[in-house]
Amino acid sequence: MTGFDLATLPYCSFTAADLDGPRVGVGLGDRVLDLTTLAQTLVPDQAPVFAAGTLDRFLAAGPQVWARVRAALQEAALEASPTRPVGEVRLHLPFAVADYVDFYASRHHATNVGRIFRPDGEPLTPNWDHLPIGYHGRAGTVVVSGTPVRRPSGQLRSADGTIGFGPSARLDVEAEIGFVVGAGSDLGQQVGVGEFEQHVFGICVVNDWSARDIQAWEYVPLGPFLGKSFATSVSPWVVPWAALTDARTDPPPPHVELQDYLSPPGQGLDLELTVAVNGTVVSRPPFATMSWTPAQMLAHLTVNGASLRPGDLFASGTVSGPEPGQRGSLLELTWNGTEPVTLDDGSTRGFLQDGDTVTISAAARTHDGRLLPLGEVEGRVV
């Protein structure tokens, strides 16, 4: 999915048969502009940050440089600049992922999961309303859209309590939004909610694949491990936070009084995600319902003094809305496999089968009702 306009201008890293190496690109319509080359005349003093063909040095350059380059791109006659069709280039992971953190920021998702796994207890754990729950993942298994995802194996516990080993039978998707850190912070420094825009460069679309059966056996008491760490797919496009000004919205009100470092909460985003399995749309999760904002996630991530590095990635956790058709995982959509979804070819799914292709796309809804495409992430189970 492309369709990017001058208000969006997302960044990517690409190669092509006639080029001698990777280039930083900018999406415009269904084409890509070679910013590595254009920067030599557009912003010549910043051209070196794009020379390696990835976003790494650009992320580290900080918000003043981000704003200057974006303004120069918007002011230039980009329609007349040399571009090439996206279909003729290969898109790569746009930046080196330094650290990866995944949150659990949807109250609807957390409530559904609690009801599935703790039907006789409270669906939410006592800490959920007080802090953005998260876990550290593996940066080395974050892969770009289009990378095949191999079904993971691990320890499994059967219904009769027998412990075995084998491939996951409950492979799942998690529709998420990721936030890409640019400017870092020092060890011991707390990044407040009001400092979010000084550190976060932009967003991408994320599928945090999950092996529910492996996860269910291993996660007590320390949380997700092998059931999550085998692959996290991200879109090849990073949309600048500055492009989302007209899609910002207030989050739902908190259910308890929050600690000072989480207030005021910052803004959420009015985004619509679309989840498709083998071309069949199975869900449309709304990001505006997320209880914890990106600024709160970042503030909590650093409140203990944890440092940030350029290329850090933190994700929202599964995006789910209040309606059944807005759930961002098969675990919820099929209620742990008991209510399978039907695809357009007549087949049903409780969880993913080998050969299934999952596509998650996102669009931002502006205040006047327009939808701005933000890209998509796709992966095929092998």
PyMOL commands that set and color helices and strands:
alter all, ss='L'
color gray80, all
select helices_A, chain A and resi 35-42+44-50+56-61+63-75+78-80+86-88+107-117+139-141+193-198+212-218+241-247+260-262+287-289+294-302+324-326+330-333
alter helices_A, ss='H'
color red, helices_A
select strands_A, chain A and resi 11-15+23-28+31-34+83-85+90-92+100-103+134-136+142-144+153-157+163-167+171-172+175-181+200-207+210-211+232-234+239-240+248-249+268-269+271-277+280-283+313-315+341-342+348-349+357-365+371-380
alter strands_A, ss='S'
color yellow, strands_A
deselect
rebuild
show_as cartoon
